[in-house]
Amino acid sequence: MISIAIDGPSGAGKSTIARAVAKELGLTYVDTGALYRAIGLFAKRSGICDTDEKALGPRLKEAEISISHKGGAQRVFLCGEDVSEEIRRPEMSMAASNVSAMPPVRAFLLELQREMARRHSVIMDGRDIGTVVIPGADLKIFLTASPEDRAKRRYKEFIARGEKVEPEAVLRDIIKRDHNDSTRAESPLRRAPGAVLLDTTGNTLDESVELVLKTIKEYVEL
C-alpha cells in the first residue's frame, strides 16, 4: 500500500490537484475536507449551531457518513443521501472550519480516514493528514499559494457552479479560515515534519498537477 498526504490551507487546490494526480497514478483519492463539510451540513440540518460543541458532540452518533468512488470521483453520503453537491455551497466552507476545531468531531472521523488508508493506496488531502491522520505516509506534501491567488481560484469555482458570491467576500473568508485553521487548539493546520513544501502561486492547474506528480515520482517508488 502507498499513502500520500497532502495538507495545506483552504483554496490551495488540494482537492482538484490530488484528484487529478490520483487518476493519473491509479490511486484512491480521499478528500477529508468533504467529511467535515458533511458534519457541518449535519449540524445545520439538525438545527445545531456549527460552533456549539456541547450540542453537536452527543448527536454525532446519528451522523452516518460514508464515501464511495464512482468513475474516479468521490461521492459523500450523509444518512444515506448523496450530499456531494450540497456540501460545496459557500457557507459549508466556514461550517467545516468551525466543526473541525471540535475534538469530538475529529475523533469521530479519524478512524474512518485511517481505515481508508489501511485498505487502499491513497492520496489523502486535508489539514492534518501528515501530522495526525497518517503521520507515517510515504510522502507528505504541504501545498500552498498566496491568499489572493487562492481566493481567485475559489471564486471561479463558485461562479462555475452558479453560486452568487463577491470576490472580496471570498478573500475575507479565505483569510478568516486560514486564521481559524492555524490557531485552533485541536490539530491545527501546520506543515508536518519532513513534508515537501510546494507553492503553486501563479500556476495553472496543469502546472500544479505536473509539479505534484514530479514530486511524488521523485520521492515514492510506485
C-alpha positions as CSV (number, residue, x, y, z in Angstrom):
1,M,0.0,0.0,0.0
2,I,1.1,3.5,-0.8
3,S,0.0,6.6,1.2
4,I,0.5,10.2,0.1
5,A,-0.6,13.0,2.5
6,I,-1.4,16.5,1.1
7,D,-2.0,19.3,3.6
8,G,-2.5,23.0,3.1
9,P,-4.8,26.0,3.6
10,S,-8.2,26.5,2.1
11,G,-8.3,27.1,-1.6
12,A,-4.8,25.8,-2.3
13,G,-6.2,23.5,-4.9
14,K,-5.5,20.3,-2.8
15,S,-8.7,18.5,-3.8
16,T,-8.6,19.3,-7.6
17,I,-4.9,18.6,-7.8
18,A,-5.0,15.4,-5.7
19,R,-8.0,14.1,-7.7
20,A,-6.1,14.6,-11.0
21,V,-2.9,13.0,-9.6
22,A,-4.8,10.0,-8.2
23,K,-6.4,9.4,-11.5
24,E,-3.0,9.6,-13.3
25,L,-1.3,7.2,-10.9
26,G,-4.3,4.8,-10.3
27,L,-4.6,5.6,-6.6
28,T,-7.7,6.2,-4.5
29,Y,-8.4,9.8,-3.8
30,V,-9.8,10.7,-0.3
31,D,-11.0,14.3,0.2
32,T,-11.2,14.5,4.0
33,G,-12.4,18.1,3.9
34,A,-15.7,16.8,2.4
35,L,-16.2,14.7,5.6
36,Y,-16.0,17.8,7.8
37,R,-18.3,19.6,5.4
38,A,-20.8,16.8,5.8
39,I,-20.6,17.2,9.6
40,G,-21.3,20.9,9.1
41,L,-24.3,20.1,7.0
42,F,-25.5,17.6,9.6
43,A,-25.3,20.3,12.2
44,K,-27.3,22.7,10.0
45,R,-30.0,20.1,9.3
46,S,-30.2,19.2,13.0
47,G,-30.7,22.8,14.0
48,I,-27.4,23.0,15.8
49,C,-25.0,26.0,15.6
50,D,-21.8,24.8,14.0
51,T,-19.8,26.4,16.8
52,D,-21.8,24.6,19.6
53,E,-19.6,21.7,20.6
54,K,-21.7,20.7,23.6
55,A,-24.8,20.3,21.4
56,L,-23.2,18.7,18.4
57,G,-20.9,16.2,20.2
58,P,-23.7,13.9,21.6
59,R,-25.5,13.9,18.3
60,L,-22.6,12.7,16.2
61,K,-23.6,9.1,16.6
62,E,-26.6,9.9,14.4
63,A,-24.4,11.2,11.6
64,E,-24.0,8.3,9.3
65,I,-21.2,9.3,6.9
66,S,-19.7,7.2,4.1
67,I,-18.0,7.7,0.8
68,S,-17.8,5.9,-2.4
69,H,-15.8,6.3,-5.6
70,K,-17.5,6.2,-9.0
71,G,-15.6,6.8,-12.2
72,G,-12.7,8.1,-10.1
73,A,-14.9,10.7,-8.4
74,Q,-15.6,10.7,-4.6
75,R,-19.2,10.8,-3.5
76,V,-20.2,11.7,0.0
77,F,-23.3,10.3,1.7
78,L,-24.9,11.6,4.8
79,C,-27.5,9.3,6.4
80,G,-27.8,7.5,3.1
81,E,-28.3,10.7,1.0
82,D,-25.7,11.8,-1.6
83,V,-24.8,15.3,-0.4
84,S,-21.7,15.7,-2.6
85,E,-23.0,18.9,-4.3
86,E,-24.7,20.4,-1.3
87,I,-21.6,20.4,0.9
88,R,-19.8,22.5,-1.8
89,R,-22.0,25.5,-1.1
90,P,-20.1,28.6,0.1
91,E,-21.4,28.6,3.6
92,M,-20.3,25.0,4.1
93,S,-16.6,26.1,4.0
94,M,-16.8,28.0,7.2
95,A,-19.1,25.4,8.8
96,A,-16.4,22.8,8.0
97,S,-13.8,25.0,9.6
98,N,-15.9,25.5,12.7
99,V,-16.7,21.8,13.3
100,S,-13.2,20.7,12.5
101,A,-12.0,22.6,15.6
102,M,-14.0,20.3,17.8
103,P,-12.2,17.3,19.4
104,P,-15.4,15.1,19.3
105,V,-15.7,15.7,15.6
106,R,-12.1,15.0,14.8
107,A,-12.2,11.8,16.9
108,F,-15.4,10.7,15.2
109,L,-13.8,11.0,11.7
110,L,-10.3,9.9,12.5
111,E,-10.8,6.2,12.4
112,L,-12.8,6.4,9.2
113,Q,-10.0,8.2,7.5
114,R,-7.3,5.8,8.8
115,E,-9.3,2.8,7.7
116,M,-9.4,4.1,4.1
117,A,-5.6,4.4,4.2
118,R,-5.2,0.9,5.5
119,R,-7.5,-0.6,2.8
120,H,-6.3,1.3,-0.2
121,S,-3.3,3.0,-1.8
122,V,-4.4,6.6,-1.3
123,I,-3.8,10.2,-1.9
124,M,-5.5,11.9,1.0
125,D,-5.8,15.7,1.4
126,G,-6.9,17.9,4.3
127,R,-5.4,20.0,7.1
128,D,-3.8,17.4,9.4
129,I,-3.2,14.3,7.2
130,G,0.6,14.3,7.6
131,T,0.5,15.4,11.2
132,V,-2.3,13.3,12.7
133,V,-4.2,11.0,10.3
134,I,-1.4,9.2,8.6
135,P,1.9,10.6,10.0
136,G,3.7,7.5,8.6
137,A,2.7,8.4,5.0
138,D,5.2,7.5,2.3
139,L,5.2,11.2,1.2
140,K,3.9,14.3,2.9
141,I,3.3,17.4,0.8
142,F,2.3,20.9,2.1
143,L,0.6,22.6,-0.7
144,T,0.0,26.4,-0.6
145,A,-0.4,29.6,-2.5
146,S,-1.0,33.3,-1.7
147,P,-4.3,34.2,-0.1
148,E,-5.2,36.3,-3.2
149,D,-4.4,33.5,-5.6
150,R,-6.4,31.0,-3.6
151,A,-9.4,33.4,-3.4
152,K,-9.3,33.9,-7.2
153,R,-9.4,30.1,-7.7
154,R,-12.2,29.6,-5.2
155,Y,-14.3,32.5,-6.7
156,K,-14.0,30.8,-10.1
157,E,-15.2,27.5,-8.7
158,F,-18.3,29.2,-7.1
159,I,-19.1,31.0,-10.3
160,A,-18.8,27.8,-12.4
161,R,-21.3,26.1,-10.0
162,G,-23.7,29.1,-10.4
163,E,-23.1,30.4,-6.9
164,K,-23.5,34.2,-6.4
165,V,-20.6,35.5,-4.4
166,E,-18.4,38.6,-4.3
167,P,-14.6,38.3,-4.8
168,E,-13.9,40.4,-1.7
169,A,-16.1,38.2,0.4
170,V,-14.3,35.1,-0.9
171,L,-10.9,36.6,0.1
172,R,-12.2,37.6,3.5
173,D,-13.4,34.0,4.0
174,I,-10.0,32.6,2.9
175,I,-8.2,34.8,5.4
176,K,-10.6,34.1,8.2
177,R,-10.4,30.3,7.6
178,D,-6.6,30.5,7.5
179,H,-6.6,32.0,10.9
180,N,-9.2,29.6,12.3
181,D,-7.4,26.5,10.9
182,S,-3.9,27.5,12.0
183,T,-4.8,28.7,15.5
184,R,-7.3,26.1,16.7
185,A,-6.3,24.0,19.7
186,E,-7.2,20.7,18.1
187,S,-4.9,19.5,15.3
188,P,-4.1,23.0,13.9
189,L,-3.0,23.4,10.3
190,R,0.8,23.2,10.1
191,R,3.5,21.7,7.9
192,A,4.3,18.2,9.0
193,P,7.9,17.3,9.8
194,G,9.6,16.2,6.6
195,A,6.8,17.5,4.4
196,V,7.8,18.9,1.0
197,L,6.6,22.5,0.6
198,L,5.0,23.3,-2.8
199,D,3.9,26.8,-3.6
200,T,1.6,27.0,-6.6
201,T,1.1,30.8,-6.7
202,G,0.7,31.8,-10.3
203,N,0.5,28.3,-11.6
204,T,-2.2,26.9,-13.9
205,L,-3.9,23.8,-12.8
206,D,-1.9,21.7,-15.3
207,E,1.3,23.2,-14.0
208,S,0.4,22.4,-10.4
209,V,-0.6,18.8,-11.2
210,E,2.7,18.3,-13.0
211,L,4.6,19.7,-10.0
212,V,2.9,17.3,-7.6
213,L,3.4,14.3,-10.0
214,K,7.1,15.2,-10.4
215,T,7.4,15.4,-6.6
216,I,5.7,12.1,-6.0
217,K,7.8,10.3,-8.6
218,E,10.9,11.7,-7.0
219,Y,10.1,10.5,-3.5
220,V,7.9,7.4,-3.9
221,E,8.6,4.1,-5.6
222,L,5.3,3.5,-7.5
